[in-house]
Amino acid sequence: AFVEEVPARTSANISFVSGRAGATITRAVLRIFNLRGDLVRRVDVSDRIGSNGNKVSAEWLLANDSGNYVNNGVFIYYWEVIFSDGHEERIRKTLAVAHR
């Protein structure tokens, strides 16, 4: 899992690339939390799985589920990915937001 631009200034392109052989991604959900553990944004990106089934990405526009922009700070993003063989993978990483 990785973010293209760190820190995120106007948006964050967050991707997950699978190294799992023989299985493709069938479902992917991205959750973003603040450091207090409050859920800021939840995005089901199952419709954005790459054609070969091993990569998924999402663009976060630095807003919460209500559409309000978040403050500068550190956030935790959490991928929940389900594969065609039933295996589930969960990845947690951090992301800094620094608006221009």
C-alpha positions, 0 to 999 in steps of 0.5 A: 500500500502506498500514497503517491504524494507525501504529504498530501496537499490537494488530494491523495492517490492511495493504492494497494498492490497485491503480491499474492500469486494465483488470486485476484482482488474481488473487493476493496474498501479504504477507510481513513481515520484520524489519530483519535481513531474516528472514522473520517472517510470510508470508500468502497473501491471494488469497482476500481480494481485493475484489469489484472486483478492485483491492484486497486487505487482510490483518490481521497479529496481530503474530505470527510464523509460529510464533504468537509475538508479535513485539517492538516495532520496525520491520518491512518488509512486502512485497506481491507482487501478480499481475494478470489480464494477467500483470503482477506488482507488488512494493511494499515499505513499513515498519511500526512495532510498539509494543505497548500 
